[in-house]
Amino acid sequence: MLTLKEAKQIAEKIMDFAEEEKLNPLAVAVLDKGGHSLCTLRHEDAGILRNDIAFGKAWGALGMGFGTRTFASMTESSQKFQSFVGSLSDMSNGKVVPTQGGVLIRNSDGDLIGAVGVSGDSSENDESAILNTLHDLNYIAQP
């Protein structure tokens, strides 16, 4: 189980990484494995939609069972999958954001414990902030 303390640590380290790497202002959403928000942080200069986008990346990863890098790749490569994403968006009331930057979090045993989403910079940089942080904290990241 991902605790509130762990979720806060993940979010804060992602924000620290963003500042060190001079990324654009970010929002971070850390969810438990049931898709419930444990912690959300937003840099004061991040856009007003960034929290929702970060949540949607994490929530979409949980809902699909794989990170949004895979989700985005599948969407780009298949017309049929693009139609599915439209339906998925309708079913989820627009919560799913199929863009890189949503990563599943697994513990050292490989058990799913949550997900994290980041929004504010390029999708690649959003994901990089997550991957570096999860690696440093000894979690298994599934992008």
N, C-alpha and C positions, 0 to 999 in steps of 0.2 A: 504494500500500500504506500502511496506517495503522501507524505504528511504536509501540512501547511508550512512547517519550518523548512522542509526540503524544497517545496515549491517557491517559497520566498527566496531561498538561497539561489536557486536556478535563475529566477527572474532578475535578481540583483546582479549576479555575475554576468548575465547577458548584457545588461545595461552598462556595466563596467567595461566589458569587452568592446561594446559599441563606442564608448567614449575613447578608449585607448586606440582603437582603429580609425577614429574620426569618421564613423558612419553617420548617416543622416539620423535625425531623431527617430527613435523606435518606440513601439509599443510591444509588450510581451504578455502573452496569456499562457498560464500553466493550468492544465486541467487534470483531474483525476481520471482513472480509467473508465468511469461512467459518464464522462463528458461534462462534469460539473467544474466550474471555475474555482480554483484554489487561490490563485494570485494573478492579478493583472497590474502591470506597471506601464506607465506612459510618460515618456520624456515630455516636459512642459511645452516643447516646441513641435511635437509630433502632431500631424493632422488629426482632425476630429473623428475620422473614420478608422484610424489605425487600430484602436482597441478592438473594434468589431471585425476588422480584417484578420488580426492576429488570432482572435477567438475562432473565426471561421476556418482558418488554416489548421489549427489544432483539432477542432471538432470534426472537420472533414477527414483528417488522418485517422482519428479514432473510428469514425463511422465506416470508413472503407477498409480499415485494417492494415493500411500501409501509409507511409509518408507521402506528403504532397509532391515531392519531386517525381515519384513514380506516377502519381495521379496526373500531374501536369504533362508528363511525357506521353501517357496514354491518351490524354485529351488531344494533344497536338498531332498524334499519329493516326487517329481514327475518327472518321466521320460518324460512325455508329456510336462511338464512345462520347462524342460531343453531344449527340442526341440524348444519351443517357445522363450526361451532366445536367442538361436542361431539366430533365425529369427529376433528377436528384435535388436540384435547386428548388423545384416546386415542392417536393415532398418534405424538404427540410426548412421550408419557409425562408429560403435564401441564406441559411447559415453556412453552407459549405462553400469554401473558397479553394478551388482546385489549382493553386499556384504554389510553387516551391516556397518553403518557409514554414511548413508544418511537419513536425517530427514526433514519432512515437518514442516514448521513454520506456526502456526495459531495465530491470534490475540485473545484478550480476548473474542471476540464475536464468535470465532470459524471459522472465515473467513481465507481461505488460503491466505498467503501473500508472501510465498517464500519457500526456502529450503536451508539447509546447508549440506555440505559434508566435512568429515575429513578423512585424510589418513596419516599413518605414524607409528602407533602403532598397537596393535591387533585391530581387528574390534570391539570388545567389548569396549576397551578403547577409540577408536575413537568415538563411539557412546556415551559413558559415558561423554566425554568432552562436547559434544553437549547438552545432556540432562541436565547436571548440569548448563550449561550456560543459556540455554533457560528458565529453571526454575527460576534462579536468576534474569533474566530480565523480568519475568512475561509474557512469551509467552507460548503458548500451543504447545508442541512437539508431533509429530506423527511419532514414529519410525517404 
